[in-house]
């Protein structure tokens, strides 16, 4: 039986005026539907389906999916049933976004032709991050080649770098966009971390030191963020902190840049064949981890669903709770942890995750108007510094629930 935290708060809706959720439904999603048309060469019937989807948002009614032969059709019958007949603004925002991307999969006949409609954006995002990839690879290679034990400062810096890798979100900032929220230096970025538990998380990881321990990554974006995730997994494995790692990825393309298994392999091969020695060394290590099954890819349709974290399927919950540390990456995964509900910002994350027994580390840059575990003083300070702190990707959290 699924354990839920009670009482639950109300879901975030697109109908809430002057919010990022409302802007997403009314402006961003229709634009993304048109962008899929412009960046691909689809047949006229597929283009027509995408244009129909574009025209539906936001005032047409939610309908059941029509690609009856897809492997997740039965699940989506359950997901859509409560909302059929309501429009896109009336349903929970988390549902609306996942439903939108699943409708794109329906429109492009993804489960028949297997063409990723976001592949060009992902490829550009990876190629545009070569300088950052080289800098990260050189840093980790130097640390690992020293031959000594992993140090606490190295680990805290790796975790912090991985947090800011989450700023690479192609649904918000296309590769090369001058609105990219990246910070100039790691030192500057420190000022933008709220609820910073990096020291606690690093100390905990140092206690594992192998011992058949395992880390699970709930992967978010392809591009540089995926590079940073693979690099951190390599650092934990090669540095002897964990014995094995699992990469939980989406079962089909979604949220423009979210990673599927082919994105992982494409990224690993790009690293191995980059032509830059430091990047190649990193790529070879990651490739070896995958070949030796020390690092495994675990796709699951749950990560494409509009379900909350407390609705984890029994088998997936059992598997994740075997982990010594679950690392949740990114905004959408964080929203899933919180059920995309209107929690008071000061609500302890431990209370929301009381149903889950494994230690969990959330690395998230803020791109949505919800949060938990942030003190009133931190909230007030962020609001005074930056009126758009909840949505512009410049602020982040490193939250450890041990």
LUMLUMLUM-919106 format. One record per residue: x, y, z of N, C-alpha, C in turn; residue in one letter. Coordinates in steps of 0.05 Angstrom, whole numbers, padded with zeros to 5 digits, always signed. Layout:
% residues N
XYZXYZXYZA ...
//
This chain:
% residues 402
+00017-00024+00000+00000+00000+00000+00018+00025+00000X +00010+00045-00016+00026+00069-00018+00021+00086+00007X +00043+00096+00019+00041+00114+00042+00041+00142+00032X +00022+00158+00041+00021+00186+00034+00024+00204+00058X +00036+00226+00055+00037+00246+00076+00011+00261+00077X -00001+00263+00100-00027+00276+00103-00024+00298+00124X -00038+00321+00121-00056+00327+00098-00039+00337+00075X -00049+00332+00051-00036+00342+00027-00047+00370+00021X -00030+00386+00008-00038+00413+00000-00049+00412-00029X -00060+00434-00038-00073+00435-00064-00052+00435-00086X -00058+00424-00110-00039+00424-00132-00037+00451-00145X -00014+00456-00157-00009+00480-00172-00025+00477-00199X -00040+00498-00206-00056+00498-00230-00046+00519-00249X -00050+00514-00275-00044+00534-00295-00063+00557-00294X -00086+00554-00282-00107+00575-00280-00099+00597-00261X -00078+00593-00245-00070+00613-00225-00057+00636-00240X -00069+00660-00239-00059+00683-00255-00032+00692-00246X -00017+00704-00265+00009+00716-00259+00029+00696-00246X +00028+00672-00256+00047+00651-00246+00062+00639-00269X +00084+00626-00263+00100+00612-00283+00083+00589-00295X +00067+00576-00278+00050+00554-00288+00031+00564-00310X +00018+00587-00305+00000+00599-00325+00015+00606-00350X +00038+00619-00348+00054+00626-00371+00063+00601-00387X +00070+00580-00372+00078+00555-00386+00056+00544-00403X +00031+00543-00392+00009+00532-00407+00001+00549-00431X -00001+00575-00425-00012+00594-00446+00009+00600-00467X +00034+00603-00460+00054+00612-00479+00075+00591-00486X +00088+00579-00467+00111+00562-00473+00103+00536-00487X +00082+00522-00478+00075+00497-00490+00066+00500-00519X +00049+00520-00526+00043+00523-00555+00068+00529-00571X +00086+00545-00561+00111+00552-00575+00128+00526-00580X +00129+00509-00560+00144+00484-00563+00132+00466-00584X +00105+00465-00585+00092+00449-00606+00099+00459-00633X +00099+00485-00638+00107+00496-00664+00137+00491-00669X +00153+00493-00648+00182+00489-00652+00188+00460-00661X +00172+00441-00651+00176+00413-00660+00171+00411-00690X +00151+00426-00700+00146+00426-00729+00170+00438-00744X +00179+00461-00734+00200+00475-00749+00227+00461-00749X +00233+00446-00728+00259+00433-00725+00260+00405-00736X +00238+00395-00748+00237+00368-00758+00225+00368-00786X +00230+00346-00800+00217+00342-00826+00198+00319-00824X +00174+00325-00814+00154+00305-00810+00135+00304-00834X +00120+00282-00837+00100+00280-00859+00077+00299-00853X +00062+00306-00874+00039+00324-00870+00019+00315-00849X +00013+00289-00847-00006+00280-00826+00005+00286-00798X +00031+00282-00794+00043+00287-00768+00043+00317-00762X +00050+00333-00782+00049+00362-00778+00021+00372-00771X +00001+00360-00784-00027+00367-00778-00034+00360-00749X -00024+00337-00739-00030+00329-00712-00017+00349-00692X +00008+00357-00698+00021+00376-00681+00008+00404-00681X -00002+00412-00704-00016+00437-00706-00043+00436-00691X -00056+00413-00692-00080+00409-00676-00075+00412-00647X -00053+00399-00638-00045+00401-00609-00040+00430-00602X -00026+00444-00619-00020+00472-00614-00046+00489-00611X -00065+00483-00628-00090+00499-00627-00108+00492-00603X -00104+00469-00592-00120+00460-00568-00114+00476-00543X -00089+00485-00541-00079+00497-00516-00086+00526-00516X -00098+00537-00494-00104+00524-00469-00134+00517-00464X -00151+00523-00483-00180+00523-00476-00195+00498-00485X -00183+00481-00502-00197+00456-00509-00196+00436-00486X -00212+00415-00488-00215+00396-00467-00193+00374-00469X -00184+00365-00446-00166+00342-00444-00182+00318-00455X -00168+00302-00471-00180+00278-00482-00162+00254-00477X -00172+00230-00478-00154+00206-00476-00135+00205-00499X -00113+00191-00495-00094+00186-00517-00107+00168-00538X -00096+00170-00563-00108+00155-00585-00088+00135-00597X -00062+00135-00588-00043+00116-00599-00045+00090-00583X -00065+00074-00590-00074+00051-00573-00053+00029-00571X -00033+00029-00589-00013+00008-00589+00012+00015-00573X +00013+00039-00562+00036+00046-00546+00037+00030-00520X +00061+00025-00509+00064+00008-00486+00053+00020-00460X +00048+00047-00460+00038+00059-00435+00009+00069-00437X -00006+00059-00458-00033+00068-00463-00051+00063-00439X -00049+00039-00428-00067+00032-00406-00062+00050-00382X -00037+00056-00376-00030+00073-00354-00042+00101-00359X -00040+00111-00383-00049+00138-00389-00080+00140-00389X -00093+00117-00393-00122+00117-00390-00130+00124-00361X -00114+00114-00343-00118+00119-00315-00111+00148-00308X -00088+00158-00319-00079+00185-00313-00099+00206-00323X -00110+00202-00347-00127+00223-00359-00156+00222-00349X -00164+00199-00339-00193+00195-00332-00204+00217-00314X -00190+00226-00293-00201+00247-00276-00204+00275-00289X -00191+00279-00312-00189+00306-00323-00203+00308-00351X -00213+00286-00362-00226+00288-00388-00249+00308-00387X -00249+00326-00406-00270+00347-00407-00261+00373-00394X -00240+00373-00378-00230+00398-00367-00209+00410-00386X -00205+00436-00386-00186+00448-00404-00158+00448-00391X -00138+00457-00406-00110+00455-00398-00104+00472-00373X -00119+00493-00369-00114+00510-00346-00127+00499-00320X -00147+00483-00323-00162+00473-00300-00149+00449-00287X -00133+00435-00301-00120+00410-00290-00095+00417-00276X -00085+00400-00258-00059+00405-00245-00037+00410-00266X -00020+00429-00260+00001+00437-00278+00020+00413-00285X +00027+00398-00265+00045+00375-00269+00032+00355-00289X +00006+00351-00286-00007+00333-00305-00007+00346-00333X -00014+00372-00335-00016+00385-00361+00011+00383-00376X +00033+00388-00363+00059+00387-00376+00066+00359-00386X +00062+00339-00369+00068+00311-00377+00049+00302-00399X +00024+00310-00397+00004+00303-00417+00012+00316-00444X +00021+00340-00443+00029+00355-00468+00052+00339-00482X +00073+00332-00467+00095+00318-00480+00087+00290-00489X +00069+00277-00474+00059+00251-00484+00042+00254-00509X +00027+00277-00511+00012+00282-00536+00031+00287-00559X +00054+00299-00554+00074+00302-00576+00083+00275-00585X +00088+00256-00567+00096+00229-00574+00074+00216-00591X +00049+00221-00584+00027+00210-00599+00026+00223-00627X +00030+00249-00629+00028+00264-00654+00050+00255-00674X +00074+00251-00663+00097+00244-00681+00099+00214-00685X +00080+00198-00675+00080+00169-00678+00106+00157-00667X +00114+00167-00644+00141+00159-00634+00144+00129-00630X +00123+00116-00620+00126+00088-00614+00125+00070-00639X +00120+00083-00662+00121+00069-00688+00147+00075-00703X +00154+00101-00704+00178+00108-00721+00203+00114-00704X +00200+00118-00678+00222+00122-00659+00240+00145-00667X +00228+00167-00676+00244+00191-00682+00240+00211-00659X +00263+00218-00646+00262+00237-00624+00258+00265-00636X +00236+00278-00630+00231+00304-00642+00248+00326-00630X +00263+00320-00609+00280+00340-00596+00310+00335-00601X +00316+00317-00619+00344+00308-00621+00362+00331-00629X +00353+00349-00647+00371+00370-00655+00379+00389-00632X +00359+00396-00616+00365+00413-00593+00385+00399-00574X +00381+00373-00569+00399+00358-00551+00427+00358-00563X +00430+00353-00588+00456+00352-00601+00470+00379-00599X +00455+00400-00603+00467+00426-00602+00475+00433-00573X +00458+00425-00554+00464+00429-00526+00490+00416-00517X +00495+00391-00528+00519+00377-00522+00544+00390-00535X +00541+00397-00560+00564+00409-00574+00571+00437-00564X +00551+00451-00554+00556+00478-00544+00569+00479-00516X +00572+00455-00504+00583+00455-00476+00611+00444-00476X +00626+00444-00498+00652+00432-00499+00672+00444-00479X +00671+00471-00476+00690+00484-00458+00685+00476-00429X +00659+00475-00421+00653+00467-00394+00659+00438-00389X +00654+00421-00410+00660+00393-00408+00690+00389-00404X +00706+00403-00420+00736+00400-00417+00745+00409-00390X +00735+00431-00380+00743+00441-00353+00736+00420-00332X +00712+00409-00333+00703+00389-00313+00720+00364-00315X +00724+00354-00340+00740+00330-00344+00768+00333-00333X +00781+00355-00340+00808+00360-00331+00810+00361-00300X +00790+00373-00288+00790+00375-00258+00788+00347-00246X +00769+00331-00255+00764+00305-00244+00788+00286-00250X +00798+00288-00274+00821+00271-00281+00845+00276-00263X +00850+00302-00258+00872+00309-00240+00869+00298-00212X +00844+00300-00202+00839+00290-00175+00843+00259-00175X +00832+00246-00195+00832+00216-00194+00860+00205-00200X +00876+00220-00216+00903+00211-00222+00923+00215-00200X +00915+00231-00179+00933+00235-00157+00937+00210-00141X +00918+00191-00144+00922+00164-00131+00915+00163-00102X +00910+00185-00089+00903+00184-00061+00873+00181-00057X +00865+00182-00032+00836+00179-00026+00821+00205-00034X +00796+00201-00041+00779+00224-00047+00777+00242-00023X +00779+00268-00026+00778+00286-00004+00751+00299-00002X +00744+00309+00022+00719+00322+00026+00715+00347+00008X +00736+00364+00006+00733+00388-00012+00728+00380-00041X +00741+00359-00051+00736+00350-00078+00707+00341-00081X +00697+00327-00062+00670+00316-00064+00649+00339-00062X +00653+00358-00044+00634+00380-00042+00634+00397-00068X +00657+00400-00080+00659+00416-00105+00645+00400-00127X +00648+00374-00128+00636+00358-00149+00605+00359-00147X +00595+00358-00122+00566+00359-00118+00556+00387-00126X +00571+00408-00120+00562+00435-00127+00562+00439-00157X +00583+00429-00170+00584+00431-00200+00560+00417-00211X +00553+00394-00200+00531+00378-00210+00505+00393-00207X +00501+00407-00184+00477+00423-00181+00474+00443-00204X +00495+00458-00210+00492+00479-00230+00491+00468-00258X +00498+00443-00262+00494+00431-00288+00464+00430-00295X +00447+00431-00274+00418+00431-00279+00408+00457-00292X +00425+00477-00294+00416+00501-00308+00414+00496-00338X +00425+00474-00348+00423+00468-00376+00397+00455-00383X +00376+00472-00388+00349+00463-00393+00340+00474-00419X +00338+00457-00440+00333+00467-00467+00304+00475-00471X +00286+00467-00453+00258+00476-00456+00256+00505-00448X +00275+00515-00433+00275+00543-00424+00295+00560-00438X +00320+00550-00441+00341+00565-00453+00355+00548-00474X +00348+00552-00500+00362+00537-00521+00392+00542-00520X +00407+00522-00530+00436+00524-00529+00445+00550-00543X +00462+00565-00529+00472+00590-00540+00455+00614-00534X +00432+00610-00520+00414+00631-00513+00428+00651-00494X +00425+00677-00500+00439+00697-00483+00425+00700-00456X +00402+00687-00452+00388+00688-00426+00397+00665-00408X +00416+00649-00416+00426+00627-00400+00433+00637-00372X +00423+00624-00350+00426+00635-00323+00452+00628-00310X +00471+00616-00324+00496+00607-00312+00510+00629-00297X +00524+00621-00275+00540+00640-00259+00568+00642-00270X +00581+00665-00265+00608+00669-00276+00628+00650-00263X +00626+00645-00237+00645+00628-00223+00630+00612-00202X +00643+00590-00193+00631+00574-00171+00628+00591-00145X +00648+00609-00141+00647+00626-00117+00622+00644-00118X +00617+00656-00141+00593+00672-00143+00568+00655-00139X +00568+00631-00150+00544+00614-00148+00537+00606-00120X +00557+00605-00102+00552+00598-00074+00531+00615-00061X +00530+00641-00069+00511+00659-00057+00483+00653-00065X +00479+00636-00085+00452+00630-00095+00442+00603-00087X +00456+00589-00069+00447+00563-00059+00432+00567-00034X +00407+00558-00034+00389+00558-00010+00389+00530+00002X +00384+00528+00028+00383+00502+00041+00406+00485+00032X +00430+00494+00037+00455+00482+00027+00465+00460+00047X +00459+00435+00040+00467+00413+00057+00491+00398+00044X +00506+00411+00028+00527+00397+00013+00548+00384+00032X +00554+00397+00054+00573+00385+00073+00562+00359+00085X +00536+00360+00093+00524+00335+00104+00524+00313+00083X +00517+00319+00059+00516+00299+00038+00544+00287+00032X +00564+00305+00031+00591+00296+00026+00601+00278+00049X +00596+00287+00073+00605+00270+00096+00592+00243+00095X +00567+00242+00088+00553+00216+00087+00565+00199+00065X +00570+00210+00041+00582+00194+00020+00610+00184+00028X +00625+00200+00042+00652+00192+00051+00650+00167+00069X +00628+00164+00084+00625+00141+00102+00620+00116+00087X +00610+00118+00062+00604+00093+00047+00629+00079+00039X +00648+00093+00026+00674+00082+00018+00672+00054+00007X +00657+00051-00014+00655+00024-00026+00635+00007-00011X +00646-00014+00002+00629-00032+00018+00604-00040+00005X +00605-00047-00021+00582-00056-00037+00560-00035-00037X +00567-00010-00034+00547+00011-00034+00539+00019-00062X +00516+00033-00063+00504+00039-00089+00492+00066-00089X +00495+00081-00111+00482+00107-00114+00463+00105-00138X +00439+00117-00135+00420+00118-00157+00415+00147-00165X +00417+00152-00191+00412+00179-00202+00385+00181-00216X +00368+00199-00207+00344+00205-00222+00351+00226-00242X +00357+00218-00267+00370+00236-00287+00349+00256-00298X +00359+00280-00304+00342+00300-00315+00350+00306-00344X +00365+00327-00349+00370+00336-00377+00393+00323-00390X +00391+00320-00417+00414+00313-00433+00431+00338-00436X +00453+00337-00452+00470+00360-00455+00491+00361-00432X +00499+00385-00424+00520+00387-00404+00511+00375-00377X +00485+00377-00370+00477+00366-00345+00482+00336-00344X +00476+00322-00366+00481+00293-00367+00511+00288-00365X +00527+00304-00379+00557+00302-00376+00565+00304-00347X +00554+00324-00333+00560+00328-00305+00551+00304-00288X +00528+00293-00294+00518+00270-00279+00536+00245-00284X +00543+00240-00309+00561+00218-00315+00588+00222-00302X +00598+00247-00302+00623+00253-00289+00622+00248-00259X +00600+00256-00246+00598+00252-00217+00596+00222-00211X +00580+00207-00228+00579+00178-00224+00607+00166-00226X +00622+00175-00246+00649+00165-00249+00667+00172-00225X +00664+00196-00215+00680+00204-00192+00673+00187-00167X +00648+00181-00163+00640+00164-00141+00650+00135-00144X +00649+00125-00169+00657+00098-00174+00688+00095-00174X +00701+00112-00190+00730+00110-00192+00744+00118-00166X +00731+00137-00152+00742+00146-00126+00736+00127-00103X +00722+00105-00109+00718+00084-00089+00697+00090-00068X +00680+00110-00073+00659+00116-00053+00635+00098-00055X +00629+00089-00080+00608+00070-00084+00617+00048-00103X +00605+00025-00101+00612+00002-00118+00597+00002-00144X +00572+00010-00143+00555+00010-00167+00538+00035-00168X +00528+00041-00192+00510+00064-00196+00489+00057-00216X +00465+00068-00213+00443+00064-00232+00433+00091-00241X +00429+00093-00267+00419+00118-00280+00390+00114-00288X +00372+00126-00273+00344+00123-00279+00336+00145-00299X +00329+00137-00324+00324+00156-00345+00295+00152-00355X +00286+00172-00372+00259+00171-00383+00257+00149-00403X +00233+00138-00406+00228+00117-00426+00224+00128-00454X +00216+00153-00456+00213+00166-00482+00219+00196-00479X +00225+00210-00501+00232+00238-00500+00210+00255-00486X +00218+00274-00471+00199+00291-00457+00213+00317-00447X +00198+00338-00442+00209+00363-00431+00232+00373-00448X +00231+00368-00474+00251+00376-00494+00278+00362-00489X +00291+00367-00466+00319+00358-00463+00322+00335-00444X +00301+00324-00433+00304+00302-00414+00317+00278-00427X +00334+00264-00412+00350+00243-00424+00336+00216-00425X +00339+00202-00448+00331+00175-00452+00356+00158-00456X +00354+00131-00457+00378+00115-00459+00396+00122-00483X +00384+00128-00506+00401+00135-00529+00417+00161-00525X +00406+00179-00509+00421+00204-00502+00446+00197-00486X +00443+00178-00468+00466+00170-00451+00488+00159-00469X +00481+00140-00486+00501+00127-00503+00513+00147-00522X +00497+00165-00534+00507+00185-00552+00527+00203-00538X +00521+00210-00513+00539+00227-00497+00565+00213-00491X +00563+00188-00483+00588+00173-00477+00606+00170-00501X +00594+00164-00524+00610+00162-00548+00622+00188-00557X +00607+00210-00552+00617+00237-00559+00641+00243-00541X +00640+00236-00516+00663+00240-00498+00687+00224-00507X +00682+00198-00512+00704+00180-00520+00718+00189-00546X +00702+00201-00564+00713+00208-00591+00716+00238-00595X +00719+00253-00573+00718+00282-00575+00743+00294-00589X +00765+00279-00588+00790+00290-00599+00806+00307-00578X +00794+00312-00555+00808+00326-00534+00815+00305-00512X +00840+00303-00506+00850+00281-00489+00836+00280-00462X +00833+00303-00449+00821+00302-00422+00792+00292-00423X +00777+00300-00444+00749+00291-00447+00749+00261-00454X +00767+00253-00471+00768+00225-00478+00774+00207-00455X +00792+00215-00437+00799+00199-00413+00774+00195-00396X +00759+00217-00392+00734+00215-00377+00715+00196-00391X +00711+00199-00417+00693+00182-00432+00700+00153-00431X +00726+00147-00432+00735+00119-00431+00728+00106-00404X +00732+00122-00383+00725+00111-00356+00695+00105-00354X +00678+00124-00363+00649+00121-00361+00641+00097-00378X +00652+00095-00402+00646+00072-00420+00653+00046-00406X +00676+00045-00393+00684+00020-00379+00665+00014-00357X +00655+00034-00342+00636+00029-00321+00610+00016-00332X +00601+00026-00355+00577+00015-00368+00582-00013-00377X +00605-00018-00390+00611-00045-00400+00614-00065-00377X +00625-00056-00355+00629-00074-00332+00604-00076-00314X +00582-00063-00322+00557-00063-00307+00560-00051-00279X +00581-00036-00275+00583-00021-00250+00564+00003-00251X +00558+00012-00276+00539+00034-00280+00518+00023-00300X +00493+00025-00292+00472+00013-00308+00450+00034-00315X +00439+00031-00338+00417+00048-00347+00390+00034-00340X +00372+00050-00328+00347+00038-00319+00324+00056-00328X +00314+00053-00353+00291+00069-00362+00265+00059-00349X +00247+00077-00345+00221+00069-00333+00200+00090-00341X +00177+00081-00349+00155+00099-00357+00145+00115-00334X +00150+00107-00309+00141+00123-00287+00152+00151-00288X +00177+00155-00297+00189+00181-00298+00177+00198-00320X +00161+00187-00338+00146+00202-00358+00117+00207-00350X +00110+00197-00326+00082+00199-00318+00077+00225-00302X +00051+00232-00298+00045+00255-00282+00041+00248-00252X +00053+00226-00244+00049+00216-00216+00068+00228-00197X +00060+00230-00172+00077+00240-00150+00096+00218-00141X +00117+00226-00127+00137+00207-00117+00125+00187-00098X +00104+00195-00083+00093+00175-00064+00076+00155-00079X +00072+00158-00105+00058+00138-00121+00077+00120-00136X +00102+00118-00127+00121+00100-00139+00109+00072-00141X +00110+00059-00164+00102+00031-00166+00118+00013-00146X +00105-00007-00137+00117-00024-00115+00145-00034-00123X +00148-00044-00147+00174-00056-00155+00196-00034-00156X +00188-00011-00167+00208+00011-00169+00215+00022-00141X +00195+00024-00124+00200+00033-00097+00219+00014-00083X +00214-00012-00085+00231-00032-00072+00260-00030-00082X +00263-00025-00108+00289-00023-00120+00304+00002-00110X +00290+00025-00110+00303+00049-00102+00310+00049-00072X +00294+00036-00056+00299+00035-00028+00322+00016-00020X +00333+00002-00039+00357-00014-00035+00382+00004-00037X +00379+00028-00048+00402+00046-00053+00413+00058-00027X +00439+00063-00027+00451+00077-00005+00448+00107-00008X +00442+00117-00032+00436+00145-00036+00422+00148-00063X +00398+00160-00062+00384+00167-00086+00389+00197-00091X +00399+00204-00114+00405+00231-00121+00384+00241-00141X +00367+00259-00133+00346+00269-00150+00356+00294-00164X +00357+00294-00190+00367+00316-00206+00344+00332-00218X +00347+00359-00216+00330+00376-00232+00304+00384-00220X +00291+00402-00235+00266+00414-00226+00242+00396-00228X +00239+00382-00250+00215+00364-00254+00216+00342-00233X +00239+00330-00229+00241+00309-00208+00235+00320-00181X +00244+00344-00175+00238+00357-00149+00208+00362-00147X +00196+00371-00168+00167+00375-00167+00152+00349-00162X +00163+00327-00173+00151+00301-00167+00154+00294-00138X +00177+00299-00127+00181+00293-00098+00160+00307-00081X +00154+00332-00088+00135+00348-00073+00106+00346-00083X +00102+00329-00103+00075+00326-00114+00065+00350-00129X +00082+00370-00134+00075+00395-00147+00052+00408-00132X +00055+00409-00106+00034+00420-00088+00043+00446-00076X +00023+00461-00065+00029+00486-00052+00038+00483-00023X +00061+00471-00020+00073+00468+00007+00083+00495+00017X +00080+00501+00043+00094+00524+00054+00124+00520+00050X +00139+00540+00042+00167+00537+00035+00183+00525+00059X +00175+00530+00083+00190+00521+00106+00183+00492+00114X +00165+00479+00100+00159+00451+00107+00184+00434+00104X +00192+00420+00125+00216+00403+00123+00213+00382+00101X +00234+00380+00085+00233+00359+00064+00230+00332+00076X +00241+00327+00100+00239+00301+00112+00210+00293+00117X +00193+00313+00123+00165+00306+00128+00151+00297+00102X +00158+00310+00080+00146+00303+00054+00156+00276+00045X +00181+00269+00051+00193+00244+00043+00191+00223+00064X +00174+00226+00083+00172+00207+00105+00164+00179+00095X +00151+00178+00072+00142+00152+00061+00165+00136+00048X +00189+00149+00045+00211+00137+00030+00234+00131+00048X +00244+00106+00048+00264+00099+00068+00293+00103+00061X +00300+00106+00035+00328+00109+00028+00337+00138+00032X +00362+00142+00038+00373+00170+00038+00370+00183+00011X +00363+00209+00011+00358+00222-00015+00372+00250-00015X +00385+00256-00037+00398+00282-00041+00384+00295-00065X +00373+00319-00061+00361+00334-00083+00379+00356-00092X +00386+00356-00117+00402+00377-00130+00385+00390-00151X +00376+00415-00145+00356+00427-00162+00361+00457-00165X +00361+00467-00190+00359+00496-00194+00330+00503-00198X +00322+00525-00186+00293+00531-00184+00283+00542-00210X +00262+00528-00221+00250+00536-00246+00219+00534-00244X +00209+00533-00219+00180+00531-00215+00174+00542-00187X +00150+00552-00184+00142+00566-00159+00133+00547-00137X +00151+00530-00129+00147+00513-00106+00174+00506-00094X +00173+00500-00068+00197+00492-00054+00190+00482-00026X +00209+00469-00014+00206+00460+00014+00233+00461+00027X +00233+00462+00054+00258+00461+00069+00275+00486+00067X +00262+00508+00060+00277+00534+00058+00267+00552+00080X +00285+00563+00096+00277+00579+00119+00265+00606+00110X +00248+00618+00127+00237+00644+00121+00258+00665+00116X +00281+00664+00130+00302+00683+00126+00314+00680+00098X +00318+00655+00089+00329+00650+00062+00309+00660+00041X +00283+00654+00045+00262+00663+00026+00262+00693+00024X +00262+00707+00047+00262+00736+00047+00286+00748+00033X +00310+00736+00039+00334+00746+00026+00334+00742-00004X +00324+00719-00014+00322+00714-00042+00302+00733-00056X +00280+00738-00043+00259+00755-00054+00269+00784-00056X +00285+00793-00037+00295+00820-00038+00317+00823-00059X +00333+00802-00063+00354+00802-00082+00345+00800-00111X +00324+00782-00115+00316+00775-00142+00287+00768-00142X +00270+00785-00153+00241+00780-00153+00233+00755-00169X +00250+00746-00187+00245+00722-00203+00260+00697-00193X +00267+00697-00167+00284+00676-00157+00273+00648-00159X +00246+00646-00160+00234+00619-00161+00235+00606-00189X +00239+00622-00210+00236+00611-00236+00258+00616-00256X +00278+00633-00249+00298+00640-00270+00322+00622-00271X +00324+00601-00254+00346+00582-00256+00372+00592-00244X +00372+00615-00231+00397+00625-00219+00401+00616-00190X +00379+00606-00178+00380+00597-00150+00378+00566-00149X +00390+00555-00129+00389+00526-00127+00387+00516-00098X +00382+00490-00095+00382+00478-00069+00398+00452-00070X +00412+00447-00048+00425+00421-00044+00414+00410-00017X +00395+00392-00019+00380+00384+00004+00384+00354+00009X +00394+00347+00032+00400+00319+00039+00381+00310+00061X +00368+00287+00055+00350+00275+00074+00361+00247+00080X +00377+00245+00101+00392+00221+00107+00376+00201+00124X 
//
